[in-house]
Amino acid sequence: MKRFLGVAVLIIAVTAAMTLSRATGSAPTHYLWTQEFNTPQGTRPDPKVWSFEIGDGSDRQLPGWGNNELEYYTDTNATTDGAGHLLIRAIKQPSSTTLQCYYGPCQYTSSRLTTKGRINFQYGKIEVRMKMPVGAGTWPAFWALGSNIDTATWPYSGEIDIAESLGRTPLTVYGTIHGPEYNGAGGLVQTVDASAPLSSAFHTYGLEWTPGALRWTFDGRVYHKESKARFFGRTWVFDHPFFLMLNLAVGGGFGGAPGPDLQSPAVFSIDWIRISKLNGKGSVFKSK
């Protein structure tokens, strides 16, 4: 994905006031920070943690969010289901819609969430349990942007794509970083394939982040490693605070054209997000 928006930070001591974990039946206590989404059906994400980015990117001089995407992001397409999941829905719009995108009447709405201006983090183990949507043209992502993006600008602030998938390659998980000499189609990416479509079951996607090193995991298995020590002349931009992003895009150069299997709504389900220390490293920051 391509990305934008920055933040000043103040370290705070974060002890998790955790909600009940449905998976274990008890409250997780060893995490620095969690989102469990155990709220009544129809509840929007916690506004103290998440905000919505609205539109098709045109107001930021990024029509199609820099990727020729088809969706218009709203603040109504992401709510909890009452069973412990956050659902982000991509919804096909009727031909009579008055909602305008950079290419004409908008074809889809969806949601894009960010912790920018609220919560940032640096180092540790970041895990998310998700089930991907069905259909060619879907492009769900859980990712992070450098909190200095407003001053450093993208891609110099850094971008970590913790987990992305594409409806047109339904078995494949993508883990990628973008930086000064490696961005857009030149991002440093590795993939891993599941044994069944990622839309058929929940899986755990993770990032293990320590000073000078990143490792991506899928259901506990490491499939991608990057390190400053092996960067060979490229600029490493991953030893500073980042904030989180969650979105479901439709179409675009990477997402591909919507296919006949793309139903409406297409649903991206997030069970939980959890951050813990790794090798003694890991901090959560609250923005000023």
C-alpha positions as CSV (number, residue, x, y, z in Angstrom):
1,M,0.0,0.0,0.0
2,K,1.0,3.7,-0.2
3,R,0.7,5.9,2.8
4,F,0.7,9.2,4.6
5,L,0.4,11.3,7.8
6,G,2.7,11.8,10.9
7,V,2.7,12.5,14.7
8,A,4.6,13.7,17.7
9,V,4.8,11.3,20.6
10,L,5.1,11.0,24.3
11,I,6.1,7.6,25.9
12,I,3.6,6.5,28.5
13,A,3.6,3.4,30.6
14,V,1.0,1.2,29.1
15,T,-0.5,-1.6,31.1
16,A,-3.3,-3.5,29.4
17,A,-6.8,-3.1,30.8
18,M,-7.7,-6.1,28.7
19,T,-11.1,-7.3,27.7
20,L,-12.0,-11.0,27.9
21,S,-10.3,-13.2,25.3
22,R,-12.8,-15.4,23.6
23,A,-10.1,-17.8,22.5
24,T,-8.8,-18.6,26.0
25,G,-11.8,-17.7,28.2
26,S,-9.5,-15.4,30.3
27,A,-8.2,-11.9,30.1
28,P,-4.7,-11.8,28.5
29,T,-2.3,-10.0,30.9
30,H,1.1,-10.1,29.3
31,Y,0.5,-7.8,26.4
32,L,1.6,-4.2,26.1
33,W,-1.6,-3.3,24.2
34,T,-4.5,-5.1,22.6
35,Q,-7.7,-4.6,20.6
36,E,-10.1,-7.4,21.2
37,F,-13.3,-5.9,19.5
38,N,-15.6,-7.5,22.1
39,T,-18.3,-4.8,21.8
40,P,-22.0,-5.0,20.9
41,Q,-22.9,-5.5,17.3
42,G,-22.7,-2.3,15.2
43,T,-20.1,-0.6,17.4
44,R,-17.5,1.5,15.6
45,P,-13.8,1.0,16.6
46,D,-12.7,2.8,19.8
47,P,-12.3,6.5,18.8
48,K,-9.6,6.9,21.4
49,V,-7.5,4.5,19.4
50,W,-8.8,4.7,15.8
51,S,-9.8,7.3,13.3
52,F,-11.2,7.0,9.8
53,E,-9.5,8.3,6.7
54,I,-12.3,9.5,4.4
55,G,-12.6,9.7,0.6
56,D,-10.7,8.5,-2.5
57,G,-7.5,10.3,-1.7
58,S,-8.2,13.2,-4.1
59,D,-8.1,15.8,-1.2
60,R,-4.5,14.7,-0.5
61,Q,-3.5,14.9,-4.2
62,L,-3.5,11.1,-4.2
63,P,-6.6,10.1,-6.3
64,G,-7.1,6.4,-5.9
65,W,-4.8,6.6,-2.8
66,G,-1.8,6.5,-5.2
67,N,-2.7,3.1,-6.4
68,N,-5.7,3.6,-8.8
69,E,-8.0,2.1,-6.2
70,L,-11.7,2.2,-6.8
71,E,-13.2,2.5,-3.3
72,Y,-14.4,5.6,-1.4
73,Y,-13.6,5.3,2.3
74,T,-16.3,6.1,4.8
75,D,-16.6,6.1,8.6
76,T,-19.6,3.6,8.4
77,N,-18.1,0.5,6.7
78,A,-16.3,-0.8,9.8
79,T,-18.2,-2.0,12.9
80,T,-18.1,-4.9,15.3
81,D,-20.3,-8.0,14.8
82,G,-21.1,-8.7,18.4
83,A,-19.1,-11.9,18.3
84,G,-15.7,-10.4,18.9
85,H,-14.7,-9.3,15.4
86,L,-14.2,-6.0,13.7
87,L,-15.7,-6.2,10.2
88,I,-14.5,-3.9,7.4
89,R,-17.0,-4.2,4.4
90,A,-16.5,-3.2,0.8
91,I,-19.9,-2.5,-0.6
92,K,-20.8,-2.2,-4.3
93,Q,-22.6,1.1,-5.0
94,P,-25.7,1.4,-7.2
95,S,-25.4,3.1,-10.6
96,S,-27.6,5.8,-9.1
97,T,-25.0,6.8,-6.5
98,T,-24.3,10.5,-6.1
99,L,-20.9,9.7,-4.5
100,Q,-18.2,10.9,-6.8
101,C,-14.7,9.4,-7.1
102,Y,-11.7,10.6,-9.2
103,Y,-12.9,8.4,-12.1
104,G,-16.7,9.3,-11.9
105,P,-19.5,7.8,-9.8
106,C,-17.9,5.7,-7.0
107,Q,-18.2,1.9,-7.6
108,Y,-17.4,0.8,-4.0
109,T,-17.3,2.1,-0.5
110,S,-15.1,0.7,2.3
111,S,-13.2,1.8,5.4
112,R,-9.6,2.7,6.2
113,L,-8.6,3.0,9.9
114,T,-5.5,4.5,11.5
115,T,-4.1,5.0,15.0
116,K,-2.2,8.1,13.8
117,G,-2.5,10.9,16.3
118,R,-3.6,8.4,19.0
119,I,-1.3,5.4,19.4
120,N,2.2,4.6,18.1
121,F,4.6,1.8,18.8
122,Q,8.2,0.8,18.5
123,Y,9.7,-2.7,18.5
124,G,8.1,-5.8,20.0
125,K,5.9,-8.6,18.6
126,I,2.8,-7.4,16.8
127,E,0.2,-10.1,16.0
128,V,-3.2,-9.9,14.4
129,R,-5.8,-12.7,13.8
130,M,-7.8,-12.1,10.6
131,K,-9.9,-13.7,8.0
132,M,-9.6,-12.3,4.5
133,P,-12.5,-11.4,2.1
134,V,-13.5,-13.4,-0.9
135,G,-13.2,-12.2,-4.5
136,A,-10.8,-10.9,-7.1
137,G,-10.2,-7.2,-6.7
138,T,-10.2,-7.3,-2.9
139,W,-7.0,-6.0,-1.2
140,P,-7.1,-6.2,2.6
141,A,-4.1,-4.9,4.6
142,F,-2.7,-4.6,8.1
143,W,0.3,-2.2,8.0
144,A,2.3,0.5,9.7
145,L,3.7,3.9,8.7
146,G,6.5,5.9,10.3
147,S,5.1,8.5,12.7
148,N,7.4,11.1,11.3
149,I,5.7,10.9,7.9
150,D,4.4,14.5,8.0
151,T,7.9,15.9,8.2
152,A,10.0,13.1,6.6
153,T,7.4,12.3,3.9
154,W,6.7,8.9,2.4
155,P,8.7,6.7,1.7
156,Y,11.5,8.2,3.8
157,S,9.4,7.7,6.9
158,G,9.2,4.0,6.2
159,E,6.3,1.6,5.7
160,I,5.9,-1.9,7.0
161,D,3.2,-4.1,5.4
162,I,2.7,-6.6,8.1
163,A,0.1,-8.6,6.2
164,E,-1.6,-8.1,2.8
165,S,-3.6,-10.4,0.6
166,L,-5.3,-10.3,-2.8
167,G,-8.5,-11.9,-3.8
168,R,-7.0,-12.8,-7.1
169,T,-4.2,-14.9,-5.3
170,P,-6.3,-16.3,-2.5
171,L,-3.7,-18.5,-0.9
172,T,-0.9,-15.9,-0.7
173,V,0.3,-13.7,2.2
174,Y,2.5,-10.7,1.3
175,G,4.9,-9.2,3.8
176,T,6.7,-6.0,2.5
177,I,8.7,-3.0,3.5
178,H,9.0,0.3,1.6
179,G,11.7,2.9,2.1
180,P,13.8,5.5,0.2
181,E,15.3,3.2,-2.5
182,Y,12.7,0.5,-2.4
183,N,9.1,1.6,-2.7
184,G,6.0,1.0,-4.7
185,A,6.6,-1.9,-7.0
186,G,10.2,-2.0,-5.8
187,G,9.3,-2.7,-2.2
188,L,11.1,-5.6,-0.5
189,V,8.6,-8.4,-0.4
190,Q,8.3,-12.1,0.4
191,T,5.3,-14.3,0.3
192,V,4.0,-17.5,1.9
193,D,1.1,-19.7,0.7
194,A,-1.5,-21.2,2.9
195,S,-3.0,-24.7,2.2
196,A,-6.5,-23.2,1.7
197,P,-7.8,-19.8,0.7
198,L,-7.2,-17.2,3.4
199,S,-10.9,-16.4,3.3
200,S,-11.8,-19.8,4.6
201,A,-10.4,-19.5,8.1
202,F,-8.8,-17.1,10.6
203,H,-5.0,-17.1,10.7
204,T,-2.4,-15.2,12.8
205,Y,-0.2,-12.8,11.0
206,G,2.8,-11.3,12.9
207,L,5.8,-9.0,12.9
208,E,8.8,-9.5,15.2
209,W,10.6,-6.1,15.4
210,T,13.8,-5.5,17.2
211,P,16.5,-2.8,16.6
212,G,17.8,-3.2,13.1
213,A,15.7,-6.3,12.3
214,L,12.2,-7.3,11.1
215,R,10.7,-10.8,10.8
216,W,7.3,-11.6,9.4
217,T,5.3,-14.7,10.6
218,F,2.3,-16.6,9.4
219,D,0.7,-18.9,12.0
220,G,3.9,-18.7,14.0
221,R,6.2,-19.6,11.1
222,V,8.8,-17.0,10.0
223,Y,8.7,-16.5,6.2
224,H,10.5,-13.1,5.6
225,K,13.5,-11.5,7.3
226,E,15.1,-8.1,6.8
227,S,18.0,-6.6,8.7
228,K,20.0,-3.4,8.7
229,A,23.2,-5.4,8.8
230,R,22.3,-7.0,5.4
231,F,20.9,-3.9,3.7
232,F,23.8,-3.4,1.4
233,G,23.7,0.3,0.7
234,R,20.0,0.8,1.1
235,T,18.7,3.2,3.8
236,W,17.2,1.6,6.9
237,V,14.2,3.6,8.2
238,F,12.7,1.3,10.8
239,D,14.2,2.2,14.2
240,H,11.6,4.9,15.2
241,P,7.9,4.9,16.2
242,F,5.2,3.8,13.8
243,F,1.4,3.9,13.8
244,L,-1.0,1.2,12.6
245,M,-3.3,1.0,9.6
246,L,-6.2,-1.3,8.7
247,N,-8.1,-1.1,5.4
248,L,-9.9,-3.0,2.7
249,A,-9.2,-1.6,-0.8
250,V,-10.8,-2.6,-4.0
251,G,-9.0,-2.7,-7.4
252,G,-5.8,-0.8,-8.1
253,G,-2.6,-1.7,-9.8
254,F,-1.8,-4.3,-7.1
255,G,-5.4,-5.3,-6.1
256,G,-6.4,-6.0,-9.7
257,A,-9.7,-5.7,-11.4
258,P,-12.9,-6.8,-9.6
259,G,-13.9,-10.3,-10.7
260,P,-17.3,-12.1,-10.9
261,D,-16.6,-13.8,-7.5
262,L,-16.5,-10.4,-5.7
263,Q,-19.7,-10.3,-3.8
264,S,-21.2,-7.3,-1.9
265,P,-20.4,-6.8,0.8
266,A,-16.9,-8.3,0.7
267,V,-15.9,-8.7,4.4
268,F,-12.5,-8.4,6.0
269,S,-12.7,-9.8,9.6
270,I,-10.3,-8.9,12.4
271,D,-10.5,-10.9,15.6
272,W,-7.8,-9.2,17.6
273,I,-4.6,-7.2,17.6
274,R,-1.9,-7.8,20.3
275,I,1.5,-6.2,20.9
276,S,4.0,-7.7,23.4
277,K,7.6,-7.2,24.3
278,L,10.2,-9.2,22.3
279,N,13.7,-9.8,23.8
280,G,12.9,-7.1,26.3
281,K,12.1,-4.6,23.6
282,G,8.7,-3.0,22.9
283,S,7.0,0.2,23.7
284,V,3.5,1.7,23.0
285,F,3.2,5.5,22.8
286,K,0.3,7.7,23.2
287,S,0.3,10.8,20.9
288,K,0.1,14.3,22.3
